[in-house]
Amino acid sequence: MRIHLIALGVLTSLFVLDIHAQTNSGDKEHTSSFSNFIHHEKLALKLNYFGELGLHPGIEIGTDYTLSSRKWVTVHWDTGLGGYRHRWNNNSMFMRTSIGARLPIWSFFADVNAGIGYMHSFLAGDVYGPDSNGEIEKIRDWGTSHFMPSVSLLLGWDNGRRKNLPFTFHIGPEVYLQSHFNHSFLPHVAVNMGLTYNFQK
């Protein structure tokens, strides 16, 4: 719940800043560095629903930066911060980066991505351990760190190619690995669904 509120607050702030920047964009010399960054034509902001196994709800916010754009392919670099909640098991947060190739098909597209990331998981419950006297007591859960490589195949809709709309929609499966799980990698499947928004589209 906390993650959802943070994401909503960040997006609301960005949209307010965008409206403010557009209102005061009569003189380009007076635009701020933040406004220039947000309004860069190659930069888009994204908001994803990240459902691990499709059942454990999560959210991710980040950026989508166009590295190269051709008629038949767009290469992009994405970064993101997010997390999900696996009820009665764990709560996890992650930050990651990826490179993707987006292939247009009329107003639709297929998007193949590969990336790496860092995930930190906390047990969803109380943790107990021995104290200095050998007695069992509740202890603080500092969480566990994990390496998080991932691949995804997303299908999407980009009506901006014809109507110059500023957003795209995507949905698809994502597979990622969680390191340091019983001395091995644990595979996960997630549903990645969301929007990207480009202020300069």
Phi and psi in degrees as a GROMACS rama.xvg file:
@    title "Ramachandran Plot"
@    xaxis  label "Phi"
@    yaxis  label "Psi"
@TYPE xy
-61.6556  -40.4487  ARG-2
-62.7416  -42.4228  ILE-3
-61.3207  -41.9537  HIS-4
-66.5049  -40.401  LEU-5
-62.4455  -45.9849  ILE-6
-61.9524  -43.141  ALA-7
-62.0179  -41.42  LEU-8
-64.7801  -41.6355  GLY-9
-63.5981  -47.3523  VAL-10
-65.0535  -40.3266  LEU-11
-61.2799  -42.6396  THR-12
-62.422  -41.96  SER-13
-65.0741  -40.848  LEU-14
-68.0303  -38.1558  PHE-15
-63.5196  -42.9609  VAL-16
-63.4323  -37.0791  LEU-17
-64.3654  -45.3126  ASP-18
-63.1816  -41.8361  ILE-19
-62.9359  -42.2229  HIS-20
-66.4341  -38.7852  ALA-21
-68.2448  -36.2195  GLN-22
-65.2115  -33.4826  THR-23
-107.895  27.2526  ASN-24
-93.8876  14.179  SER-25
-63.8173  -35.1972  GLY-26
-115.102  106.128  ASP-27
-64.731  -23.2308  LYS-28
-69.533  -20.0967  GLU-29
-102.216  5.25039  HIS-30
-74.4057  145.214  THR-31
-79.2245  164.083  SER-32
-63.0539  -37.9515  SER-33
-63.2722  -43.7078  PHE-34
-62.7965  -42.0151  SER-35
-63.6198  -36.9716  ASN-36
-66.266  -49.199  PHE-37
-62.8127  -36.5891  ILE-38
-93.3018  13.4316  HIS-39
-64.767  133.501  HIS-40
-64.0074  -20.8726  GLU-41
-93.0764  -5.59491  LYS-42
-102.92  134.155  LEU-43
-130.104  149.262  ALA-44
-99.7942  146.515  LEU-45
-132.067  151.081  LYS-46
-135.287  120.361  LEU-47
-119.749  144.218  ASN-48
-86.6736  125.036  TYR-49
-117.209  92.5546  PHE-50
-99.7436  98.9894  GLY-51
-64.0756  122.186  GLU-52
62.6135  11.6844  LEU-53
75.322  -9.15132  GLY-54
-113.735  -22.321  LEU-55
-101.392  103.515  HIS-56
-67.9799  142.952  PRO-57
-155.004  176.974  GLY-58
-147.052  152.25  ILE-59
-141.912  136.235  GLU-60
-123.158  147.902  ILE-61
-178.665  -159.882  GLY-62
-127.101  156.61  THR-63
-131.199  112.997  ASP-64
-113.435  124.982  TYR-65
-78.4858  117.28  THR-66
-86.8578  -37.7567  LEU-67
-154.787  138.161  SER-68
-132.501  123.824  SER-69
-128.342  171.67  ARG-70
-62.7077  -32.3472  LYS-71
-103.084  -11.9585  TRP-72
-159.621  145.127  VAL-73
-122.587  124.957  THR-74
-98.7102  127.966  VAL-75
-134.654  154.937  HIS-76
-117.309  121.846  TRP-77
-113.092  147.85  ASP-78
-132.887  152.315  THR-79
-159.258  155.2  GLY-80
-125.495  136.269  LEU-81
-166.368  -168.665  GLY-82
-176.043  168.056  GLY-83
-148.693  163.541  TYR-84
-120.125  117.748  ARG-85
-102.593  101.293  HIS-86
-57.3946  135.061  ARG-87
65.3228  11.1321  TRP-88
-128.487  -68.0993  ASN-89
-158.204  161.022  ASN-90
-120.038  128.062  ASN-91
-126.259  144.628  SER-92
-121.969  151.603  MET-93
-149.463  157.23  PHE-94
-135.741  140.991  MET-95
-156.137  170.007  ARG-96
-143.559  151.728  THR-97
-152.586  160.782  SER-98
-116.786  136.055  ILE-99
-136.962  159.331  GLY-100
-122.947  120.417  ALA-101
-106.103  120.554  ARG-102
-107.215  115.18  LEU-103
-76.4958  141.954  PRO-104
-135.598  91.514  ILE-105
56.7952  -120.521  TRP-106
-89.8762  4.93401  SER-107
-113.206  174.993  PHE-108
-156.964  158.171  PHE-109
-114.967  138.539  ALA-110
-131.316  115.523  ASP-111
-105.399  129.195  VAL-112
-133.467  147.052  ASN-113
-137.953  136.367  ALA-114
-156.058  178.382  GLY-115
-133.08  158.04  ILE-116
-163.06  177.36  GLY-117
-121.285  130.971  TYR-118
-124.395  142.764  MET-119
-126.966  122.726  HIS-120
-115.476  145.987  SER-121
-124.989  138.25  PHE-122
-64.6786  138.904  LEU-123
-88.4512  70.4882  ALA-124
163.876  179.673  GLY-125
-74.9072  145.598  ASP-126
-116.303  134.152  VAL-127
-122.348  149.584  TYR-128
-159.115  170.288  GLY-129
-76.3489  142.906  PRO-130
-91.7344  -170.413  ASP-131
-64.8306  -20.4138  SER-132
-97.6347  4.25658  ASN-133
84.6448  4.50987  GLY-134
-84.8963  149.78  GLU-135
-84.1502  130.946  ILE-136
-143.695  163.5  GLU-137
-72.6208  133.81  LYS-138
-122.908  163.128  ILE-139
-75.3447  136.018  ARG-140
-94.0305  106.534  ASP-141
-84.4397  -3.46655  TRP-142
83.7902  176.327  GLY-143
-129.095  136.596  THR-144
-91.6446  146.431  SER-145
-141.638  143.854  HIS-146
-82.1069  141.818  PHE-147
-135.56  76.2485  MET-148
-75.7192  149.887  PRO-149
-150.826  156.392  SER-150
-137.974  148.697  VAL-151
-146.618  153.528  SER-152
-127.588  108.864  LEU-153
-110.946  141.855  LEU-154
-112.732  140.592  LEU-155
-149.024  177.175  GLY-156
-125.765  129.522  TRP-157
-135.182  80.4988  ASP-158
-73.9432  -6.76104  ASN-159
-65.8996  -19.5211  GLY-160
-64.3181  -24.5334  ARG-161
-115.175  -35.8213  ARG-162
-109.436  3.63308  LYS-163
59.2882  38.3622  ASN-164
-80.1132  150.408  LEU-165
-85.2025  1.35889  PRO-166
-129.555  158.286  PHE-167
-129.486  156.921  THR-168
-120.542  141.514  PHE-169
-143.172  154.81  HIS-170
-155.681  145.222  ILE-171
171.009  173.644  GLY-172
-83.9154  149.583  PRO-173
-133.57  135.704  GLU-174
-114.376  129.455  VAL-175
-137.932  158.048  TYR-176
-110.695  143  LEU-177
-113.713  112.948  GLN-178
-77.0876  171.499  SER-179
56.8146  41.1417  HIS-180
-115.335  103.513  PHE-181
52.4785  43.7431  ASN-182
62.8251  27.4284  HIS-183
-149.522  -175.507  SER-184
-101.783  129.789  PHE-185
-100.771  120.515  LEU-186
-77.9204  143.445  PRO-187
-129.979  152.797  HIS-188
-122.545  131.73  VAL-189
-129.044  157.466  ALA-190
-97.8406  122.201  VAL-191
-109.853  112.178  ASN-192
-138.645  130.867  MET-193
-178.872  -166.359  GLY-194
-126.89  147.908  LEU-195
-117.6  144.762  THR-196
-132  123.657  TYR-197
-112.127  115.911  ASN-198
-64.6942  -20.3509  PHE-199
-104.197  9.02056  GLN-200
